[in-house]
Amino acid sequence: MPHIRVTLRGRNKPTTKTFKARASTIEGIITEMNMNPQEVLVKLNSEFVPDTERVRKGDRLELLEITSRG
């Protein structure tokens, strides 16, 4: 189980925490965080990647919440 540093950027100010993931894919981590994978853009180590990408110990994951205004 890797320890991943996760930064969430969205409606509120950015928050960063270290997360002990049970899953090995970004999609699994997003689900573990009780988020919808279809509502975030994903950056892994500063590069945009699909949520099917695998994570490793020490990776930096940034989740950018997609917001819409009507």
PQR file with spaces between the fields and no chain letter, atoms N, CA, C, O and H, PARSE charges and radii, in Angstrom:
ATOM       1  N    MET     1       0.844   -1.186    0.000 -0.4000 1.5000
ATOM       2  CA   MET     1       0.000    0.000    0.000 -0.0000 2.0000
ATOM       3  C    MET     1       0.889    1.248    0.000  0.5500 1.7000
ATOM       4  O    MET     1       1.560    1.542    0.989 -0.5500 1.4000
ATOM       5  N    PRO     2       0.885    1.971   -1.110 -0.5600 1.5000
ATOM       6  CA   PRO     2       1.753    3.152   -1.170  0.2800 2.0000
ATOM       7  C    PRO     2       1.193    4.344   -0.407  0.5500 1.7000
ATOM       8  O    PRO     2      -0.020    4.494   -0.263 -0.5500 1.4000
ATOM       9  N    HIS     3       2.095    5.184    0.075 -0.4000 1.5000
ATOM      10  CA   HIS     3       1.708    6.479    0.653 -0.0000 2.0000
ATOM      11  C    HIS     3       1.801    7.493   -0.474  0.5500 1.7000
ATOM      12  O    HIS     3       2.860    7.643   -1.083 -0.5500 1.4000
ATOM      13  H    HIS     3       3.080    5.062   -0.042  0.4000 1.0000
ATOM      14  N    ILE     4       0.725    8.180   -0.756 -0.4000 1.5000
ATOM      15  CA   ILE     4       0.643    9.123   -1.859 -0.0000 2.0000
ATOM      16  C    ILE     4       0.304   10.498   -1.312  0.5500 1.7000
ATOM      17  O    ILE     4      -0.594   10.636   -0.481 -0.5500 1.4000
ATOM      18  H    ILE     4      -0.136    8.058   -0.261  0.4000 1.0000
ATOM      19  N    ARG     5       1.021   11.518   -1.778 -0.4000 1.5000
ATOM      20  CA   ARG     5       0.668   12.896   -1.410 -0.0000 2.0000
ATOM      21  C    ARG     5      -0.388   13.387   -2.380  0.5500 1.7000
ATOM      22  O    ARG     5      -0.145   13.459   -3.585 -0.5500 1.4000
ATOM      23  H    ARG     5       1.750   11.405   -2.454  0.4000 1.0000
ATOM      24  N    VAL     6      -1.560   13.726   -1.860 -0.4000 1.5000
ATOM      25  CA   VAL     6      -2.694   14.136   -2.684 -0.0000 2.0000
ATOM      26  C    VAL     6      -3.023   15.596   -2.401  0.5500 1.7000
ATOM      27  O    VAL     6      -3.188   15.990   -1.246 -0.5500 1.4000
ATOM      28  H    VAL     6      -1.757   13.668   -0.881  0.4000 1.0000
ATOM      29  N    THR     7      -3.117   16.403   -3.466 -0.4000 1.5000
ATOM      30  CA   THR     7      -3.565   17.783   -3.368 -0.0000 2.0000
ATOM      31  C    THR     7      -4.894   17.884   -4.093  0.5500 1.7000
ATOM      32  O    THR     7      -5.012   17.489   -5.252 -0.5500 1.4000
ATOM      33  H    THR     7      -2.983   16.084   -4.404  0.4000 1.0000
ATOM      34  N    LEU     8      -5.883   18.409   -3.409 -0.4000 1.5000
ATOM      35  CA   LEU     8      -7.208   18.596   -4.003 -0.0000 2.0000
ATOM      36  C    LEU     8      -7.434   20.080   -4.224  0.5500 1.7000
ATOM      37  O    LEU     8      -7.397   20.868   -3.279 -0.5500 1.4000
ATOM      38  H    LEU     8      -5.787   18.730   -2.466  0.4000 1.0000
ATOM      39  N    ARG     9      -7.664   20.456   -5.455 -0.4000 1.5000
ATOM      40  CA   ARG     9      -7.950   21.852   -5.802 -0.0000 2.0000
ATOM      41  C    ARG     9      -9.374   21.923   -6.325  0.5500 1.7000
ATOM      42  O    ARG     9      -9.739   21.229   -7.274 -0.5500 1.4000
ATOM      43  H    ARG     9      -7.694   19.816   -6.223  0.4000 1.0000
ATOM      44  N    GLY    10     -10.169   22.770   -5.693 -0.4000 1.5000
ATOM      45  CA   GLY    10     -11.568   22.881   -6.091 -0.0000 2.0000
ATOM      46  C    GLY    10     -12.179   24.162   -5.610  0.5500 1.7000
ATOM      47  O    GLY    10     -11.540   25.214   -5.607 -0.5500 1.4000
ATOM      48  H    GLY    10      -9.873   23.334   -4.923  0.4000 1.0000
ATOM      49  N    ARG    11     -13.432   24.065   -5.199 -0.4000 1.5000
ATOM      50  CA   ARG    11     -14.168   25.250   -4.748 -0.0000 2.0000
ATOM      51  C    ARG    11     -13.538   25.895   -3.524  0.5500 1.7000
ATOM      52  O    ARG    11     -13.494   27.120   -3.412 -0.5500 1.4000
ATOM      53  H    ARG    11     -13.951   23.211   -5.201  0.4000 1.0000
ATOM      54  N    ASN    12     -13.056   25.078   -2.621 -0.4000 1.5000
ATOM      55  CA   ASN    12     -12.388   25.589   -1.421 -0.0000 2.0000
ATOM      56  C    ASN    12     -10.907   25.758   -1.732  0.5500 1.7000
ATOM      57  O    ASN    12     -10.439   25.349   -2.794 -0.5500 1.4000
ATOM      58  H    ASN    12     -13.091   24.082   -2.712  0.4000 1.0000
ATOM      59  N    LYS    13     -10.176   26.359   -0.806 -0.4000 1.5000
ATOM      60  CA   LYS    13      -8.745   26.518   -1.062 -0.0000 2.0000
ATOM      61  C    LYS    13      -8.083   25.139   -1.121  0.5500 1.7000
ATOM      62  O    LYS    13      -8.594   24.178   -0.546 -0.5500 1.4000
ATOM      63  H    LYS    13     -10.557   26.691    0.057  0.4000 1.0000
ATOM      64  N    PRO    14      -6.953   25.045   -1.811 -0.5600 1.5000
ATOM      65  CA   PRO    14      -6.311   23.732   -1.970  0.2800 2.0000
ATOM      66  C    PRO    14      -5.950   23.093   -0.633  0.5500 1.7000
ATOM      67  O    PRO    14      -5.533   23.772    0.305 -0.5500 1.4000
ATOM      68  N    THR    15      -6.116   21.796   -0.567 -0.4000 1.5000
ATOM      69  CA   THR    15      -5.723   21.036    0.610 -0.0000 2.0000
ATOM      70  C    THR    15      -4.773   19.929    0.176  0.5500 1.7000
ATOM      71  O    THR    15      -4.952   19.333   -0.886 -0.5500 1.4000
ATOM      72  H    THR    15      -6.454   21.244   -1.329  0.4000 1.0000
ATOM      73  N    THR    16      -3.776   19.657    0.986 -0.4000 1.5000
ATOM      74  CA   THR    16      -2.808   18.610    0.685 -0.0000 2.0000
ATOM      75  C    THR    16      -2.724   17.684    1.883  0.5500 1.7000
ATOM      76  O    THR    16      -2.677   18.128    3.030 -0.5500 1.4000
ATOM      77  H    THR    16      -3.631   20.141    1.849  0.4000 1.0000
ATOM      78  N    LYS    17      -2.706   16.383    1.598 -0.4000 1.5000
ATOM      79  CA   LYS    17      -2.524   15.418    2.675 -0.0000 2.0000
ATOM      80  C    LYS    17      -1.839   14.186    2.124  0.5500 1.7000
ATOM      81  O    LYS    17      -1.867   13.933    0.920 -0.5500 1.4000
ATOM      82  H    LYS    17      -2.744   16.022    0.667  0.4000 1.0000
ATOM      83  N    THR    18      -1.227   13.424    3.006 -0.4000 1.5000
ATOM      84  CA   THR    18      -0.644   12.146    2.624 -0.0000 2.0000
ATOM      85  C    THR    18      -1.703   11.084    2.853  0.5500 1.7000
ATOM      86  O    THR    18      -2.317   11.020    3.919 -0.5500 1.4000
ATOM      87  H    THR    18      -1.204   13.630    3.985  0.4000 1.0000
ATOM      88  N    PHE    19      -1.907   10.266    1.862 -0.4000 1.5000
ATOM      89  CA   PHE    19      -2.986    9.302    1.867 -0.0000 2.0000
ATOM      90  C    PHE    19      -2.397    7.905    1.728  0.5500 1.7000
ATOM      91  O    PHE    19      -1.620    7.648    0.808 -0.5500 1.4000
ATOM      92  H    PHE    19      -1.408   10.318    0.997  0.4000 1.0000
ATOM      93  N    LYS    20      -2.757    7.005    2.630 -0.4000 1.5000
ATOM      94  CA   LYS    20      -2.321    5.614    2.529 -0.0000 2.0000
ATOM      95  C    LYS    20      -3.343    4.872    1.677  0.5500 1.7000
ATOM      96  O    LYS    20      -4.423    4.512    2.146 -0.5500 1.4000
ATOM      97  H    LYS    20      -3.388    7.213    3.378  0.4000 1.0000
ATOM      98  N    ALA    21      -2.988    4.656    0.443 -0.4000 1.5000
ATOM      99  CA   ALA    21      -3.926    4.079   -0.521 -0.0000 2.0000
ATOM     100  C    ALA    21      -3.982    2.561   -0.426  0.5500 1.7000
ATOM     101  O    ALA    21      -2.962    1.894   -0.250 -0.5500 1.4000
ATOM     102  H    ALA    21      -2.111    4.949    0.062  0.4000 1.0000
ATOM     103  N    ARG    22      -5.182    2.036   -0.543 -0.4000 1.5000
ATOM     104  CA   ARG    22      -5.360    0.587   -0.669 -0.0000 2.0000
ATOM     105  C    ARG    22      -5.318    0.201   -2.137  0.5500 1.7000
ATOM     106  O    ARG    22      -4.892   -0.899   -2.489 -0.5500 1.4000
ATOM     107  H    ARG    22      -6.011    2.578   -0.685  0.4000 1.0000
ATOM     108  N    ALA    23      -5.761    1.114   -2.988 -0.4000 1.5000
ATOM     109  CA   ALA    23      -5.819    0.865   -4.427 -0.0000 2.0000
ATOM     110  C    ALA    23      -4.474    1.181   -5.070  0.5500 1.7000
ATOM     111  O    ALA    23      -3.660    1.915   -4.511 -0.5500 1.4000
ATOM     112  H    ALA    23      -6.107    2.007   -2.702  0.4000 1.0000
ATOM     113  N    SER    24      -4.255    0.615   -6.252 -0.4000 1.5000
ATOM     114  CA   SER    24      -3.003    0.872   -6.956 -0.0000 2.0000
ATOM     115  C    SER    24      -3.207    1.753   -8.187  0.5500 1.7000
ATOM     116  O    SER    24      -2.241    2.103   -8.866 -0.5500 1.4000
ATOM     117  H    SER    24      -4.917    0.019   -6.707  0.4000 1.0000
ATOM     118  N    THR    25      -4.469    2.117   -8.480 -0.4000 1.5000
ATOM     119  CA   THR    25      -4.732    3.010   -9.604 -0.0000 2.0000
ATOM     120  C    THR    25      -5.315    4.323   -9.084  0.5500 1.7000
ATOM     121  O    THR    25      -5.856    4.390   -7.980 -0.5500 1.4000
ATOM     122  H    THR    25      -5.253    1.833   -7.929  0.4000 1.0000
ATOM     123  N    ILE    26      -5.190    5.349   -9.897 -0.4000 1.5000
ATOM     124  CA   ILE    26      -5.717    6.654   -9.502 -0.0000 2.0000
ATOM     125  C    ILE    26      -7.229    6.576   -9.337  0.5500 1.7000
ATOM     126  O    ILE    26      -7.777    7.145   -8.392 -0.5500 1.4000
ATOM     127  H    ILE    26      -4.750    5.294  -10.794  0.4000 1.0000
ATOM     128  N    GLU    27      -7.903    5.886  -10.232 -0.4000 1.5000
ATOM     129  CA   GLU    27      -9.359    5.753  -10.136 -0.0000 2.0000
ATOM     130  C    GLU    27      -9.757    5.120   -8.804  0.5500 1.7000
ATOM     131  O    GLU    27     -10.725    5.552   -8.177 -0.5500 1.4000
ATOM     132  H    GLU    27      -7.459    5.424  -10.999  0.4000 1.0000
ATOM     133  N    GLY    28      -9.026    4.110   -8.373 -0.4000 1.5000
ATOM     134  CA   GLY    28      -9.301    3.467   -7.094 -0.0000 2.0000
ATOM     135  C    GLY    28      -9.089    4.403   -5.919  0.5500 1.7000
ATOM     136  O    GLY    28      -9.859    4.385   -4.959 -0.5500 1.4000
ATOM     137  H    GLY    28      -8.240    3.759   -8.881  0.4000 1.0000
ATOM     138  N    ILE    29      -8.042    5.224   -5.990 -0.4000 1.5000
ATOM     139  CA   ILE    29      -7.773    6.190   -4.923 -0.0000 2.0000
ATOM     140  C    ILE    29      -8.882    7.226   -4.861  0.5500 1.7000
ATOM     141  O    ILE    29      -9.347    7.575   -3.776 -0.5500 1.4000
ATOM     142  H    ILE    29      -7.416    5.238   -6.770  0.4000 1.0000
ATOM     143  N    ILE    30      -9.311    7.721   -6.022 -0.4000 1.5000
ATOM     144  CA   ILE    30     -10.394    8.702   -6.063 -0.0000 2.0000
ATOM     145  C    ILE    30     -11.653    8.123   -5.445  0.5500 1.7000
ATOM     146  O    ILE    30     -12.349    8.806   -4.693 -0.5500 1.4000
ATOM     147  H    ILE    30      -8.934    7.436   -6.903  0.4000 1.0000
ATOM     148  N    THR    31     -11.949    6.880   -5.752 -0.4000 1.5000
ATOM     149  CA   THR    31     -13.119    6.208   -5.190 -0.0000 2.0000
ATOM     150  C    THR    31     -12.968    6.044   -3.676  0.5500 1.7000
ATOM     151  O    THR    31     -13.929    6.241   -2.932 -0.5500 1.4000
ATOM     152  H    THR    31     -11.384    6.325   -6.363  0.4000 1.0000
ATOM     153  N    GLU    32     -11.748    5.680   -3.212 -0.4000 1.5000
ATOM     154  CA   GLU    32     -11.493    5.561   -1.770 -0.0000 2.0000
ATOM     155  C    GLU    32     -11.724    6.878   -1.046  0.5500 1.7000
ATOM     156  O    GLU    32     -12.090    6.893    0.129 -0.5500 1.4000
ATOM     157  H    GLU    32     -10.967    5.521   -3.816  0.4000 1.0000
ATOM     158  N    MET    33     -11.509    7.989   -1.755 -0.4000 1.5000
ATOM     159  CA   MET    33     -11.690    9.313   -1.159 -0.0000 2.0000
ATOM     160  C    MET    33     -13.147    9.778   -1.257  0.5500 1.7000
ATOM     161  O    MET    33     -13.456   10.933   -0.964 -0.5500 1.4000
ATOM     162  H    MET    33     -11.212    7.977   -2.710  0.4000 1.0000
ATOM     163  N    ASN    34     -14.036    8.872   -1.669 -0.4000 1.5000
ATOM     164  CA   ASN    34     -15.462    9.170   -1.820 -0.0000 2.0000
ATOM     165  C    ASN    34     -15.727   10.297   -2.812  0.5500 1.7000
ATOM     166  O    ASN    34     -16.580   11.155   -2.585 -0.5500 1.4000
ATOM     167  H    ASN    34     -13.785    7.934   -1.907  0.4000 1.0000
ATOM     168  N    MET    35     -14.984   10.280   -3.910 -0.4000 1.5000
ATOM     169  CA   MET    35     -15.164   11.259   -4.970 -0.0000 2.0000
ATOM     170  C    MET    35     -15.570   10.528   -6.242  0.5500 1.7000
ATOM     171  O    MET    35     -15.348    9.325   -6.379 -0.5500 1.4000
ATOM     172  H    MET    35     -14.291    9.583   -4.095  0.4000 1.0000
ATOM     173  N    ASN    36     -16.162   11.261   -7.161 -0.4000 1.5000
ATOM     174  CA   ASN    36     -16.553   10.716   -8.446 -0.0000 2.0000
ATOM     175  C    ASN    36     -15.398   10.927   -9.432  0.5500 1.7000
ATOM     176  O    ASN    36     -15.022   12.071   -9.685 -0.5500 1.4000
ATOM     177  H    ASN    36     -16.343   12.238   -7.050  0.4000 1.0000
ATOM     178  N    PRO    37     -14.825    9.851   -9.997 -0.5600 1.5000
ATOM     179  CA   PRO    37     -13.715    9.999  -10.934  0.2800 2.0000
ATOM     180  C    PRO    37     -14.050   10.851  -12.165  0.5500 1.7000
ATOM     181  O    PRO    37     -13.148   11.383  -12.814 -0.5500 1.4000
ATOM     182  N    GLN    38     -15.325   10.980  -12.483 -0.4000 1.5000
ATOM     183  CA   GLN    38     -15.724   11.776  -13.648 -0.0000 2.0000
ATOM     184  C    GLN    38     -15.803   13.268  -13.335  0.5500 1.7000
ATOM     185  O    GLN    38     -16.086   14.069  -14.226 -0.5500 1.4000
ATOM     186  H    GLN    38     -16.057   10.549  -11.956  0.4000 1.0000
ATOM     187  N    GLU    39     -15.557   13.650  -12.087 -0.4000 1.5000
ATOM     188  CA   GLU    39     -15.659   15.056  -11.690 -0.0000 2.0000
ATOM     189  C    GLU    39     -14.311   15.684  -11.355  0.5500 1.7000
ATOM     190  O    GLU    39     -14.257   16.763  -10.765 -0.5500 1.4000
ATOM     191  H    GLU    39     -15.327   13.000  -11.363  0.4000 1.0000
ATOM     192  N    VAL    40     -13.211   15.007  -11.732 -0.4000 1.5000
ATOM     193  CA   VAL    40     -11.882   15.559  -11.474 -0.0000 2.0000
ATOM     194  C    VAL    40     -10.958   15.349  -12.671  0.5500 1.7000
ATOM     195  O    VAL    40     -11.097   14.383  -13.422 -0.5500 1.4000
ATOM     196  H    VAL    40     -13.255   14.130  -12.211  0.4000 1.0000
ATOM     197  N    LEU    41     -10.016   16.269  -12.833 -0.4000 1.5000
ATOM     198  CA   LEU    41      -8.896   16.084  -13.753 -0.0000 2.0000
ATOM     199  C    LEU    41      -7.728   15.634  -12.900  0.5500 1.7000
ATOM     200  O    LEU    41      -7.619   16.023  -11.737 -0.5500 1.4000
ATOM     201  H    LEU    41      -9.903   17.054  -12.223  0.4000 1.0000
ATOM     202  N    VAL    42      -6.858   14.822  -13.467 -0.4000 1.5000
ATOM     203  CA   VAL    42      -5.801   14.202  -12.679 -0.0000 2.0000
ATOM     204  C    VAL    42      -4.420   14.592  -13.196  0.5500 1.7000
ATOM     205  O    VAL    42      -4.137   14.515  -14.392 -0.5500 1.4000
ATOM     206  H    VAL    42      -6.947   14.507  -14.411  0.4000 1.0000
ATOM     207  N    LYS    43      -3.566   15.015  -12.258 -0.4000 1.5000
ATOM     208  CA   LYS    43      -2.160   15.245  -12.565 -0.0000 2.0000
ATOM     209  C    LYS    43      -1.348   14.329  -11.653  0.5500 1.7000
ATOM     210  O    LYS    43      -1.548   14.312  -10.438 -0.5500 1.4000
ATOM     211  H    LYS    43      -3.796   15.077  -11.287  0.4000 1.0000
ATOM     212  N    LEU    44      -0.448   13.582  -12.239 -0.4000 1.5000
ATOM     213  CA   LEU    44       0.436   12.702  -11.485 -0.0000 2.0000
ATOM     214  C    LEU    44       1.859   13.185  -11.719  0.5500 1.7000
ATOM     215  O    LEU    44       2.339   13.188  -12.853 -0.5500 1.4000
ATOM     216  H    LEU    44      -0.285   13.595  -13.225  0.4000 1.0000
ATOM     217  N    ASN    45       2.534   13.591  -10.651 -0.4000 1.5000
ATOM     218  CA   ASN    45       3.893   14.129  -10.756 -0.0000 2.0000
ATOM     219  C    ASN    45       3.963   15.260  -11.782  0.5500 1.7000
ATOM     220  O    ASN    45       4.873   15.309  -12.609 -0.5500 1.4000
ATOM     221  H    ASN    45       2.144   13.589   -9.730  0.4000 1.0000
ATOM     222  N    SER    46       2.985   16.166  -11.714 -0.4000 1.5000
ATOM     223  CA   SER    46       2.903   17.385  -12.531 -0.0000 2.0000
ATOM     224  C    SER    46       2.502   17.174  -13.985  0.5500 1.7000
ATOM     225  O    SER    46       2.593   18.112  -14.776 -0.5500 1.4000
ATOM     226  H    SER    46       2.245   16.125  -11.042  0.4000 1.0000
ATOM     227  N    GLU    47       2.063   15.984  -14.363 -0.4000 1.5000
ATOM     228  CA   GLU    47       1.613   15.724  -15.734 -0.0000 2.0000
ATOM     229  C    GLU    47       0.186   15.202  -15.718  0.5500 1.7000
ATOM     230  O    GLU    47      -0.176   14.380  -14.876 -0.5500 1.4000
ATOM     231  H    GLU    47       1.988   15.222  -13.720  0.4000 1.0000
ATOM     232  N    PHE    48      -0.629   15.692  -16.664 -0.4000 1.5000
ATOM     233  CA   PHE    48      -1.993   15.184  -16.784 -0.0000 2.0000
ATOM     234  C    PHE    48      -1.945   13.740  -17.264  0.5500 1.7000
ATOM     235  O    PHE    48      -1.243   13.417  -18.222 -0.5500 1.4000
ATOM     236  H    PHE    48      -0.334   16.360  -17.347  0.4000 1.0000
ATOM     237  N    VAL    49      -2.698   12.876  -16.591 -0.4000 1.5000
ATOM     238  CA   VAL    49      -2.725   11.447  -16.924 -0.0000 2.0000
ATOM     239  C    VAL    49      -4.162   10.933  -16.798  0.5500 1.7000
ATOM     240  O    VAL    49      -4.984   11.562  -16.130 -0.5500 1.4000
ATOM     241  H    VAL    49      -3.269   13.139  -15.813  0.4000 1.0000
ATOM     242  N    PRO    50      -4.474    9.793  -17.436 -0.5600 1.5000
ATOM     243  CA   PRO    50      -5.800    9.191  -17.244  0.2800 2.0000
ATOM     244  C    PRO    50      -5.885    8.565  -15.853  0.5500 1.7000
ATOM     245  O    PRO    50      -4.866    8.247  -15.240 -0.5500 1.4000
ATOM     246  N    ASP    51      -7.107    8.395  -15.369 -0.4000 1.5000
ATOM     247  CA   ASP    51      -7.266    7.846  -14.013 -0.0000 2.0000
ATOM     248  C    ASP    51      -6.983    6.351  -13.940  0.5500 1.7000
ATOM     249  O    ASP    51      -7.050    5.763  -12.861 -0.5500 1.4000
ATOM     250  H    ASP    51      -7.934    8.653  -15.868  0.4000 1.0000
ATOM     251  N    THR    52      -6.671    5.733  -15.066 -0.4000 1.5000
ATOM     252  CA   THR    52      -6.310    4.310  -15.070 -0.0000 2.0000
ATOM     253  C    THR    52      -4.824    4.100  -14.759  0.5500 1.7000
ATOM     254  O    THR    52      -4.361    2.967  -14.624 -0.5500 1.4000
ATOM     255  H    THR    52      -6.617    6.210  -15.943  0.4000 1.0000
ATOM     256  N    GLU    53      -4.098    5.194  -14.649 -0.4000 1.5000
ATOM     257  CA   GLU    53      -2.650    5.138  -14.373 -0.0000 2.0000
ATOM     258  C    GLU    53      -2.390    4.542  -12.992  0.5500 1.7000
ATOM     259  O    GLU    53      -3.146    4.787  -12.053 -0.5500 1.4000
ATOM     260  H    GLU    53      -4.474    6.114  -14.759  0.4000 1.0000
ATOM     261  N    ARG    54      -1.321    3.760  -12.873 -0.4000 1.5000
ATOM     262  CA   ARG    54      -0.933    3.184  -11.584 -0.0000 2.0000
ATOM     263  C    ARG    54      -0.100    4.192  -10.794  0.5500 1.7000
ATOM     264  O    ARG    54       0.603    5.024  -11.368 -0.5500 1.4000
ATOM     265  H    ARG    54      -0.706    3.561  -13.636  0.4000 1.0000
ATOM     266  N    VAL    55      -0.191    4.101   -9.478 -0.4000 1.5000
ATOM     267  CA   VAL    55       0.593    4.976   -8.607 -0.0000 2.0000
ATOM     268  C    VAL    55       1.643    4.152   -7.872  0.5500 1.7000
ATOM     269  O    VAL    55       1.492    2.951   -7.652 -0.5500 1.4000
ATOM     270  H    VAL    55      -0.762    3.426   -9.012  0.4000 1.0000
ATOM     271  N    ARG    56       2.714    4.853   -7.503 -0.4000 1.5000
ATOM     272  CA   ARG    56       3.801    4.214   -6.768 -0.0000 2.0000
ATOM     273  C    ARG    56       4.122    5.043   -5.525  0.5500 1.7000
ATOM     274  O    ARG    56       3.742    6.209   -5.420 -0.5500 1.4000
ATOM     275  H    ARG    56       2.836    5.829   -7.682  0.4000 1.0000
ATOM     276  N    LYS    57       4.810    4.430   -4.616 -0.4000 1.5000
ATOM     277  CA   LYS    57       5.213    5.114   -3.382 -0.0000 2.0000
ATOM     278  C    LYS    57       5.960    6.398   -3.739  0.5500 1.7000
ATOM     279  O    LYS    57       6.853    6.398   -4.587 -0.5500 1.4000
ATOM     280  H    LYS    57       5.119    3.483   -4.702  0.4000 1.0000
ATOM     281  N    GLY    58       5.578    7.491   -3.079 -0.4000 1.5000
ATOM     282  CA   GLY    58       6.240    8.768   -3.289 -0.0000 2.0000
ATOM     283  C    GLY    58       5.660    9.616   -4.405  0.5500 1.7000
ATOM     284  O    GLY    58       6.080   10.760   -4.578 -0.5500 1.4000
ATOM     285  H    GLY    58       4.853    7.491   -2.391  0.4000 1.0000
ATOM     286  N    ASP    59       4.700    9.089   -5.174 -0.4000 1.5000
ATOM     287  CA   ASP    59       4.072    9.877   -6.237 -0.0000 2.0000
ATOM     288  C    ASP    59       3.306   11.050   -5.648  0.5500 1.7000
ATOM     289  O    ASP    59       2.831   10.991   -4.514 -0.5500 1.4000
ATOM     290  H    ASP    59       4.359    8.159   -5.032  0.4000 1.0000
ATOM     291  N    ARG    60       3.193   12.118   -6.434 -0.4000 1.5000
ATOM     292  CA   ARG    60       2.390   13.289   -6.060 -0.0000 2.0000
ATOM     293  C    ARG    60       1.175   13.324   -6.972  0.5500 1.7000
ATOM     294  O    ARG    60       1.304   13.414   -8.193 -0.5500 1.4000
ATOM     295  H    ARG    60       3.579   12.165   -7.355  0.4000 1.0000
ATOM     296  N    LEU    61       0.016   13.253   -6.380 -0.4000 1.5000
ATOM     297  CA   LEU    61      -1.242   13.233   -7.114 -0.0000 2.0000
ATOM     298  C    LEU    61      -1.980   14.537   -6.865  0.5500 1.7000
ATOM     299  O    LEU    61      -2.156   14.953   -5.720 -0.5500 1.4000
ATOM     300  H    LEU    61      -0.089   13.180   -5.388  0.4000 1.0000
ATOM     301  N    GLU    62      -2.412   15.181   -7.946 -0.4000 1.5000
ATOM     302  CA   GLU    62      -3.176   16.420   -7.830 -0.0000 2.0000
ATOM     303  C    GLU    62      -4.515   16.214   -8.510  0.5500 1.7000
ATOM     304  O    GLU    62      -4.576   15.843   -9.682 -0.5500 1.4000
ATOM     305  H    GLU    62      -2.269   14.843   -8.876  0.4000 1.0000
ATOM     306  N    LEU    63      -5.589   16.457   -7.771 -0.4000 1.5000
ATOM     307  CA   LEU    63      -6.946   16.306   -8.292 -0.0000 2.0000
ATOM     308  C    LEU    63      -7.559   17.688   -8.450  0.5500 1.7000
ATOM     309  O    LEU    63      -7.650   18.446   -7.484 -0.5500 1.4000
ATOM     310  H    LEU    63      -5.539   16.759   -6.819  0.4000 1.0000
ATOM     311  N    LEU    64      -7.974   18.011   -9.652 -0.4000 1.5000
ATOM     312  CA   LEU    64      -8.571   19.309   -9.952 -0.0000 2.0000
ATOM     313  C    LEU    64     -10.065   19.102  -10.144  0.5500 1.7000
ATOM     314  O    LEU    64     -10.500   18.510  -11.132 -0.5500 1.4000
ATOM     315  H    LEU    64      -7.900   17.394  -10.436  0.4000 1.0000
ATOM     316  N    GLU    65     -10.839   19.592   -9.194 -0.4000 1.5000
ATOM     317  CA   GLU    65     -12.291   19.427   -9.242 -0.0000 2.0000
ATOM     318  C    GLU    65     -12.877   20.210  -10.411  0.5500 1.7000
ATOM     319  O    GLU    65     -12.578   21.392  -10.585 -0.5500 1.4000
ATOM     320  H    GLU    65     -10.485   20.073   -8.392  0.4000 1.0000
ATOM     321  N    ILE    66     -13.702   19.559  -11.201 -0.4000 1.5000
ATOM     322  CA   ILE    66     -14.374   20.218  -12.316 -0.0000 2.0000
ATOM     323  C    ILE    66     -15.642   20.863  -11.754  0.5500 1.7000
ATOM     324  O    ILE    66     -16.486   20.187  -11.165 -0.5500 1.4000
ATOM     325  H    ILE    66     -13.945   18.599  -11.059  0.4000 1.0000
ATOM     326  N    THR    67     -15.761   22.154  -11.940 -0.4000 1.5000
ATOM     327  CA   THR    67     -16.954   22.849  -11.476 -0.0000 2.0000
ATOM     328  C    THR    67     -17.634   23.498  -12.671  0.5500 1.7000
ATOM     329  O    THR    67     -16.979   23.929  -13.619 -0.5500 1.4000
ATOM     330  H    THR    67     -15.076   22.703  -12.418  0.4000 1.0000
ATOM     331  N    SER    68     -18.940   23.559  -12.609 -0.4000 1.5000
ATOM     332  CA   SER    68     -19.682   24.226  -13.684 -0.0000 2.0000
ATOM     333  C    SER    68     -20.555   25.288  -13.051  0.5500 1.7000
ATOM     334  O    SER    68     -21.036   25.150  -11.926 -0.5500 1.4000
ATOM     335  H    SER    68     -19.472   23.209  -11.838  0.4000 1.0000
ATOM     336  N    ARG    69     -20.736   26.315  -13.788 -0.4000 1.5000
ATOM     337  CA   ARG    69     -21.592   27.410  -13.310 -0.0000 2.0000
ATOM     338  C    ARG    69     -22.691   27.610  -14.347  0.5500 1.7000
ATOM     339  O    ARG    69     -22.436   27.654  -15.551 -0.5500 1.4000
ATOM     340  H    ARG    69     -20.345   26.427  -14.702  0.4000 1.0000
ATOM     341  N    GLY    70     -23.890   27.727  -13.861 -0.4000 1.5000
ATOM     342  CA   GLY    70     -24.992   27.806  -14.806 -0.0000 2.0000
ATOM     343  C    GLY    70     -25.705   29.096  -14.838  0.5500 1.7000
ATOM     344  O    GLY    70     -26.653   29.259  -15.607 -0.5500 1.4000
ATOM     345  H    GLY    70     -24.097   27.692  -12.883  0.4000 1.0000
